[in-house]
Amino acid sequence: MEKKFTLFNTKDLIPRSAGLFNGQIVYTRALFGKDCISGVIVGVVALPLAMAFSIAAGGSPAQGLWTAIIAGFFISALGGSRYQIGGPTGAFVIIIFGVISRHGMGGLLAATILAGLLLCVMGLCGLGKFIKYIPYPVTTGFTTGIGVLIFSQQIKDFFGLDIAQSSPEFFTKWIEYFKALPTTDIPTLAAGVATVVIIVLARIFLPQIPGAVVAVFGVTAAAFALHLNIETIASRFGGIPRVIPLPVLPPVSWQIIVGVFPDAVTIALLAAIESLLSAVVADGMTGDNHNSNTELIAQGLGNIASGLFGGIPATGAIARTATNIKSGAVSPVSGIVHAAALALFVLFLAPAASMIPLSCLSAVLIVVSWDMSNVRRFIRIIKTAPKSDASVLITTFALTVIVDLTFAVEVGFVLAVILFLRRMIAVAGIKAENDEVIEQLAFGHNHEKEADYIHSLAKKDTEVYEINGPFFFGVADMLQDTLRKVSKTPKKIILRMRNVPAIDSSGIAALESLLLDCKKNKVTLIITEVHDQPRSALLKSGFFEQIGGRNVTDSLDDALELP
């Protein structure tokens, strides 16, 4: 009979495939075996990617491996998704490269730890559920832009160009590439092309195998056997250390914190977006439900640990998480095994990895950049989405490529918010509805009272207006503009708020201004059919005291009856 033991004591981490008993996981050897197999597979897949992303960002291959091991362990062990695999990703490459160029490696470590703290704060404050509201054109724009930049960074190593240090500027970099084309190293280019071809063919004919792993180690073996004189990890970085470093707090000062804080915010925001997007993808593949706030806290702890161990920023990796699920993972144990597999590789197989040609890793990143760019999705949005969304997409993309990712995200987000407000204002409004009320009253049953109401409305002694949509700062001015068009001052103004789900301070200020004008002109102001949020906000602001409780009614009939 198969032995069982309880691994976790929380319902939040119960795999769908596991047996349940009083909210605990009944974790069998068979399930552990599935997690071990999937964890080892993902570890093998993560190996070249972790090194490639770190090298592309300006770090060492060892830093990428340490990040995948340390951050990957914390993200899987403590995260809000059962299947999430954490580590270095392509989205961070450009950010890390910029931080290192401006603040050095010490600044990057400080920014990584600070970003981890910010992620923990975001999770503790319950902001996880709001991250998903970042506009789609913004995320698509900067993701496509990052893909273009990653591709641009790989040309030097892919072709083996003789360039000492390429320019960080996008267009200048490409000018340098074209000038250096005669220095192309044919064996280096051949290794890179062979890697890309193998990955593509594997995707087409053998999608169940990790094409990048087969390509990298296959081309590495061929280059070694043929004695090709091409640049490798060992020749540039001196190999990969066969030890995992001890945690060390990097030099931190107030000046460093202030200098890297904007970058830390960008890292935290991007880590939150990508990790929660990865968790959503995992939910879609498994039918599971992740805890977004727990996931953010785990991402924060993972980045803090990564920074302390000399690593780079990490987040949930969509491709590796999907591979984990497809490989049969049933719990977070698979992610822990993935980290352990990478650690064993560093300890025992580091010399073999040192022989990997850099053009092979560049080839892997070229394929990754194509996947990130998602050209079809980019073109589809431009063709089918509203012009406003397309303009946000193109602006974010262009600024990411030409200027800076942080600036691009900020501008893109602001543009998206402005366009959102514009749409909200377009659907919101204030309308006079005396004629509609008269028509409704004409079909009533209390003829004596209704006749009085109709007479008052027809003489314009009473004006009835209805506010539609959230009454916020974008709509507040509409109230004054609408009332300025009233040719004759009525005795009574009724504001119907049955279609106002929420009000902000600008809306309250507009009502207070209207109330003052009404008092000056001896006009009675009545508001009716107020929902819970506006009622609570108006009560706290003191508006109900100013207008008088009797002038706040629950129905239009009650408002019409008031003198």
C-alpha positions in Angstrom: 0.0 0.0 0.0 1.3 3.4 -1.0 2.5 5.6 1.9 1.0 9.1 2.3 2.1 12.1 4.2 0.8 15.6 4.7 3.0 18.2 3.0 1.1 21.5 3.4 -1.5 22.6 5.9 -3.3 25.3 3.9 -6.2 25.2 1.5 -4.5 27.8 -0.6 -1.8 25.4 -1.8 -4.0 22.3 -2.5 -3.4 20.9 -6.0 -6.5 19.9 -7.9 -5.0 16.4 -8.5 -4.3 15.7 -4.8 -6.6 14.0 -2.4 -8.1 16.2 0.3 -8.7 15.5 4.0 -9.8 18.4 6.2 -8.2 21.0 4.0 -4.8 19.2 3.9 -2.9 17.8 1.0 -2.6 14.0 1.0 0.7 14.0 -0.8 1.8 10.6 -2.1 5.0 9.2 -3.5 3.5 9.2 -6.9 2.7 12.9 -6.8 6.2 13.6 -5.5 7.6 11.6 -8.4 5.6 13.8 -10.8 6.9 16.9 -9.2 10.5 15.7 -9.3 10.2 14.8 -13.0 8.6 18.2 -13.9 11.1 20.1 -11.7 14.1 18.5 -13.3 12.7 19.2 -16.8 12.1 22.8 -16.0 15.5 23.1 -14.4 17.1 21.9 -17.6 15.0 24.4 -19.6 15.9 27.2 -17.2 19.6 26.6 -17.4 20.5 28.3 -20.7 17.8 30.9 -20.3 19.1 32.0 -16.8 22.6 32.5 -18.1 21.5 34.1 -21.4 19.3 36.7 -19.7 22.0 37.6 -17.2 24.7 38.0 -19.9 22.4 40.1 -22.1 21.7 42.4 -19.2 25.3 43.0 -18.5 25.8 40.5 -15.6 27.6 37.2 -15.5 26.1 33.8 -16.3 26.7 32.8 -12.7 24.4 35.6 -11.5 21.6 34.3 -13.7 22.0 30.9 -12.2 22.1 32.1 -8.6 18.9 34.2 -9.3 17.1 31.1 -10.7 18.2 29.0 -7.7 17.6 31.5 -4.9 14.7 33.5 -6.2 13.2 30.5 -7.9 13.1 28.6 -4.5 11.4 31.4 -2.6 8.8 32.2 -5.4 7.8 28.5 -5.6 7.9 27.7 -1.9 6.0 30.8 -0.7 4.0 32.0 -3.8 0.3 32.2 -4.4 0.4 29.9 -7.4 1.1 26.2 -7.2 2.8 26.1 -10.5 4.8 29.3 -10.7 8.4 29.1 -11.7 10.5 32.2 -11.0 13.8 33.4 -12.3 15.4 35.9 -14.7 13.2 36.9 -17.6 13.6 38.8 -20.8 11.4 41.7 -19.6 14.2 42.7 -17.1 17.1 42.6 -19.5 16.8 46.2 -20.7 16.1 47.6 -17.2 19.0 45.8 -15.7 21.4 46.9 -18.5 20.4 50.5 -17.8 20.8 50.3 -14.0 24.2 48.7 -14.3 25.3 51.3 -16.8 24.2 54.2 -14.6 24.8 52.9 -11.0 27.1 49.8 -11.4 26.5 46.3 -10.1 26.2 47.6 -6.5 23.4 49.9 -7.6 21.6 47.0 -9.3 21.8 44.8 -6.2 20.4 47.7 -4.1 17.6 48.3 -6.7 16.7 44.6 -6.6 16.4 44.5 -2.8 14.4 47.7 -2.8 12.1 46.4 -5.5 11.6 43.3 -3.4 10.6 45.4 -0.4 8.1 47.3 -2.7 6.6 44.1 -3.9 6.1 42.9 -0.3 4.4 46.2 0.5 2.2 45.9 -2.5 1.1 42.4 -1.5 0.6 43.3 2.1 -1.6 46.3 1.0 -3.7 44.0 -1.2 -2.7 45.7 -4.4 -2.4 42.4 -6.3 -5.9 42.5 -7.7 -5.3 46.0 -9.1 -2.2 45.2 -11.1 -4.3 43.4 -13.8 -6.0 46.7 -14.6 -2.9 48.1 -16.2 -4.1 48.8 -19.8 -3.4 46.1 -22.4 -2.0 48.5 -25.0 0.6 49.6 -22.4 1.8 46.1 -21.5 1.8 45.1 -25.2 3.7 48.2 -26.2 6.5 47.8 -23.8 6.7 44.0 -24.1 7.1 44.4 -27.9 9.6 47.1 -27.4 11.6 45.0 -25.0 11.6 42.2 -27.6 13.0 44.5 -30.2 15.7 45.8 -27.8 16.7 42.2 -26.7 17.1 41.3 -30.4 19.1 44.4 -31.0 21.5 43.5 -28.2 22.2 40.0 -29.5 23.6 41.0 -32.9 27.2 41.5 -31.8 27.6 38.0 -30.2 25.4 36.3 -32.8 27.6 37.5 -35.7 30.8 37.6 -33.6 31.3 41.2 -34.6 34.6 43.0 -33.6 33.1 45.8 -31.5 34.7 46.6 -28.2 31.6 48.2 -26.6 28.4 48.9 -28.5 26.5 52.1 -27.9 23.4 51.9 -25.6 21.5 54.1 -28.1 19.3 52.1 -30.4 20.0 53.7 -33.7 23.7 54.4 -33.0 24.0 50.7 -32.1 22.7 49.6 -35.4 24.9 52.0 -37.3 27.9 50.4 -35.5 26.6 46.9 -36.4 26.5 47.8 -40.1 29.9 49.3 -40.1 31.3 46.2 -38.3 29.7 43.6 -40.6 33.0 42.9 -42.5 34.3 41.6 -39.2 31.7 38.8 -38.9 33.1 35.6 -37.6 31.8 32.7 -39.8 32.1 29.9 -37.2 30.4 32.0 -34.6 27.5 32.9 -37.0 27.2 29.3 -38.0 26.8 28.2 -34.4 24.2 30.8 -33.8 22.2 30.0 -37.0 22.4 26.3 -36.2 20.9 27.0 -32.7 18.0 29.0 -34.1 17.3 26.3 -36.8 17.3 23.5 -34.2 14.9 25.4 -31.9 12.5 26.2 -34.7 12.5 22.6 -36.0 12.0 21.2 -32.6 9.0 23.5 -32.1 7.5 22.3 -35.3 8.2 18.5 -35.3 9.0 17.7 -31.6 7.2 20.3 -29.5 7.3 18.1 -26.4 11.1 18.4 -26.0 12.9 21.6 -24.8 14.3 22.8 -28.1 16.6 25.5 -26.6 18.3 22.9 -24.4 18.8 20.4 -27.2 20.1 23.2 -29.5 22.5 24.7 -27.0 24.1 21.5 -25.8 24.0 20.0 -29.3 25.8 22.9 -30.9 28.2 23.1 -27.9 29.2 19.5 -28.4 29.6 20.0 -32.1 31.8 23.1 -31.6 34.0 21.2 -29.1 34.3 18.2 -31.4 35.2 20.4 -34.4 37.6 22.5 -32.3 35.9 25.7 -33.5 37.7 28.8 -32.3 34.6 30.8 -31.0 34.0 32.8 -27.9 32.5 30.8 -25.0 31.3 31.5 -21.5 34.7 30.5 -20.2 36.7 32.7 -22.6 34.7 35.8 -21.7 33.8 35.2 -18.0 36.4 32.7 -16.9 33.8 30.0 -16.4 31.1 29.5 -13.8 32.0 29.2 -10.1 31.2 25.8 -8.7 29.9 27.4 -5.4 26.8 29.3 -4.4 27.8 32.6 -2.7 26.9 33.5 0.9 24.4 36.4 1.4 26.0 39.8 1.6 24.3 43.1 2.1 25.5 45.4 -0.7 26.7 48.9 0.1 23.7 51.1 0.8 23.4 54.8 1.5 20.7 57.3 1.2 22.2 58.7 -2.0 22.2 55.2 -3.6 18.6 54.6 -2.5 17.4 57.9 -4.0 19.4 57.2 -7.2 18.0 53.7 -7.8 14.5 54.3 -6.5 12.9 55.0 -9.9 14.5 51.9 -11.3 13.3 49.9 -8.3 9.8 51.0 -8.9 10.0 50.0 -12.5 11.4 46.6 -11.5 8.7 46.1 -8.9 5.9 47.1 -11.3 7.2 44.9 -14.1 7.8 41.9 -11.7 4.2 42.3 -10.4 2.7 42.5 -13.9 4.7 39.6 -15.4 4.3 37.3 -12.3 0.6 37.8 -12.0 0.2 37.4 -15.8 2.1 34.1 -15.5 -0.1 33.0 -12.6 -3.2 33.8 -14.7 -1.8 31.7 -17.6 -1.2 28.9 -15.1 -4.8 29.2 -13.8 -6.1 29.0 -17.4 -4.1 25.8 -18.0 -5.1 24.1 -14.8 -8.4 25.5 -13.6 -6.7 26.7 -10.5 -7.0 30.1 -8.7 -3.9 31.8 -7.5 -3.7 34.3 -4.6 -2.3 37.5 -6.2 -1.3 39.2 -2.9 0.5 36.1 -1.6 2.3 35.9 -5.0 3.5 39.5 -4.8 4.9 38.9 -1.3 6.7 35.8 -2.5 8.1 37.7 -5.5 9.3 40.4 -3.1 11.0 37.9 -0.8 12.6 36.2 -3.8 14.0 39.5 -5.1 15.3 40.5 -1.7 17.1 37.1 -1.4 18.4 37.3 -5.0 19.9 40.8 -4.3 21.5 39.5 -1.1 23.1 36.6 -2.9 24.4 38.8 -5.7 21.7 37.9 -8.2 19.6 40.0 -10.5 15.8 40.8 -10.5 13.4 37.8 -10.9 9.8 37.3 -11.6 7.4 34.5 -12.7 8.4 33.1 -16.0 5.5 32.3 -18.3 7.2 29.8 -20.6 8.9 27.9 -17.7 5.6 27.9 -15.7 3.8 26.5 -18.7 6.5 23.9 -19.2 6.2 23.0 -15.5 2.5 22.3 -15.9 2.9 20.4 -19.2 5.5 18.2 -17.5 3.0 17.0 -14.9 3.6 19.3 -11.9 1.0 19.0 -9.1 2.4 21.3 -6.4 5.0 23.9 -5.5 7.4 21.1 -4.9 8.2 21.0 -8.6 9.5 24.6 -8.4 11.6 23.7 -5.4 13.0 20.7 -7.3 13.7 23.0 -10.3 15.9 25.2 -8.0 17.6 22.2 -6.5 18.4 20.8 -10.0 20.0 24.1 -11.0 22.0 24.1 -7.7 23.3 20.6 -8.4 24.3 21.7 -11.9 26.3 24.6 -10.6 28.0 22.3 -8.1 28.9 19.4 -10.4 28.5 20.5 -14.1 29.7 24.1 -14.2 32.8 23.3 -16.3 30.6 21.8 -19.0 28.4 24.9 -19.2 31.5 27.1 -19.4 32.1 25.6 -22.9 28.8 27.0 -24.3 29.4 29.4 -27.2 28.0 32.9 -26.5 26.4 32.9 -30.0 24.3 29.9 -28.9 22.9 31.9 -26.0 22.4 34.9 -28.3 20.4 32.7 -30.6 18.2 31.5 -27.7 17.5 35.2 -26.8 16.8 36.0 -30.5 14.0 33.4 -30.4 12.8 34.7 -27.0 12.7 38.3 -28.4 10.5 37.1 -31.3 8.2 35.4 -28.9 8.0 38.5 -26.7 7.4 40.8 -29.6 4.3 38.9 -30.7 4.2 40.8 -34.0 0.8 39.4 -35.0 -0.8 40.7 -31.8 0.9 44.0 -32.2 -0.4 44.4 -35.7 -3.9 43.2 -34.8 -4.3 45.8 -32.1 -3.3 48.6 -34.5 -5.7 47.3 -37.1 -8.8 46.5 -35.0 -8.5 48.5 -31.7 -9.8 52.1 -31.4 -7.4 54.7 -32.5 -6.8 55.8 -29.0 -5.6 52.4 -27.9 -3.5 52.1 -31.0 -1.9 55.5 -30.2 -1.1 54.3 -26.7 0.4 51.1 -28.0 2.6 52.8 -30.6 3.7 55.6 -28.2 4.7 53.1 -25.5 6.5 50.9 -28.0 8.4 53.8 -29.6 9.4 55.3 -26.2 10.6 51.9 -25.0 12.9 51.4 -28.0 14.1 55.0 -28.4 14.1 56.5 -25.0 13.7 54.4 -21.9 11.4 51.7 -20.6 10.6 53.5 -17.3 9.7 56.7 -19.2 7.7 54.6 -21.7 5.6 52.9 -19.1 4.9 56.2 -17.2 3.9 58.0 -20.4 1.9 55.1 -21.7 0.0 54.7 -18.4 -0.8 58.4 -18.2 -2.0 58.4 -21.8 -4.2 55.4 -21.1 -5.7 57.1 -18.0 -6.4 60.3 -20.0 -8.1 58.3 -22.7 -10.1 56.3 -20.1 -11.3 59.6 -18.5 -12.2 60.9 -21.9 -14.4 57.8 -22.5 -15.9 58.0 -19.1 -16.8 61.7 -19.7 -18.3 60.7 -23.1 -20.7 58.2 -21.6 -21.5 60.3 -18.6 -23.6 63.4 -18.7 -26.3 65.5 -17.2 -29.7 65.9 -18.8 -32.9 67.9 -18.2 -35.9 65.5 -18.0 -38.9 67.6 -17.3 -40.7 66.3 -20.4 -40.0 62.7 -19.5 -41.3 63.2 -16.0 -44.4 64.9 -17.3 -45.0 61.9 -19.6 -44.6 59.5 -16.8 -46.9 61.4 -14.5 -49.6 61.6 -17.2 -50.1 57.9 -16.8 -50.4 57.9 -13.0 -53.4 57.2 -10.8 -53.3 60.0 -8.2 -54.7 62.6 -10.7 -54.9 65.5 -8.3 -51.3 65.4 -7.1 -50.0 64.5 -10.5 -51.8 67.4 -12.1 -50.0 69.8 -9.7 -46.7 68.2 -10.5 -47.3 68.5 -14.2 -48.4 72.1 -13.9 -45.3 73.0 -11.9 -43.0 71.3 -14.3 -44.7 72.8 -17.3 -44.4 76.3 -15.8 -40.7 75.6 -15.2 -41.2 76.3 -11.5 -39.4 72.9 -11.0 -36.5 71.7 -13.0 -35.6 68.0 -12.9 -32.1 67.0 -14.0 -30.5 63.5 -14.0 -26.8 62.8 -13.6 -25.6 59.7 -15.4 -22.4 57.9 -14.6 -19.7 58.4 -11.9 -19.8 62.0 -10.7 -16.1 62.7 -10.7 -13.8 65.6 -11.6 -14.2 64.9 -15.3 -18.0 65.4 -15.1 -18.3 68.0 -12.4 -18.0 71.0 -14.8 -20.9 69.6 -16.8 -23.3 70.4 -13.9 -22.5 74.1 -14.0 -22.5 74.2 -17.8 -25.9 72.6 -18.0 -27.5 74.9 -15.4 -26.1 78.0 -17.0 -28.3 77.3 -20.0 -31.5 77.6 -17.9 -33.2 80.8 -19.1 -35.5 81.2 -16.2 -34.7 80.7 -12.5 -37.0 78.0 -11.2 -38.3 77.7 -7.6 -37.0 74.2 -7.2 -34.2 72.1 -8.7 -34.3 68.3 -8.4 -31.1 66.3 -9.1 -31.8 62.6 -9.7 -28.7 60.5 -8.8 -30.1 57.0 -9.4 -27.5 56.4 -12.1 -24.5 57.7 -10.1 -22.6 54.7 -8.6 -19.8 56.9 -7.1 -18.8 60.5 -6.4 -15.4 62.1 -5.7 -14.4 65.3 -4.0 -14.7 67.3 -7.2 -18.3 66.1 -7.6 -19.0 67.1 -4.0 -17.5 70.5 -4.6 -19.7 71.0 -7.6 -22.8 70.2 -5.6 -21.7 72.6 -2.9 -21.1 75.3 -5.4 -24.6 74.6 -6.9 -26.1 74.8 -3.4 -24.6 78.2 -2.8 -25.9 79.5 -6.1 -29.3 78.2 -5.3 -29.4 79.8 -1.8 -28.3 83.1 -3.3 -31.2 82.9 -5.8 -33.7 81.5 -3.3 -34.0 78.3 -5.2 -34.6 75.0 -3.3 -32.2 72.3 -4.2 -33.2 68.7 -3.7 -31.3 65.5 -4.4 -33.0 62.2 -4.7 -32.3 58.5 -5.3 -28.8 58.6 -3.9 -26.8 55.3 -3.8 -24.7 54.1 -0.9 -21.2 55.4 -1.9 -22.4 58.9 -2.8 -24.6 59.0 0.3 -21.7 58.1 2.5 -19.4 60.6 0.9 -21.9 63.4 1.0 -22.7 62.6 4.6 -19.0 62.7 5.7 -18.4 65.9 3.8 -21.2 67.7 5.6 -23.2 68.4 2.5 -26.3 66.9 3.9 -26.2 69.4 6.8 -25.8 72.2 4.4 -28.7 71.2 2.1 -30.9 70.0 5.0 -32.0 66.4 5.6 -35.5 67.0 4.3 -34.1 68.0 0.9 -32.6 64.5 0.4 -35.3 62.0 -0.7 -35.4 58.4 -1.6 -37.7 58.8 -4.6 -38.7 61.4 -7.3 -42.3 61.5 -6.0 -41.1 62.5 -2.6 -38.9 65.2 -4.1 -41.8 66.6 -6.2 -44.0 66.8 -3.1 -41.6 69.0 -1.3 -42.6 72.7 -1.4 
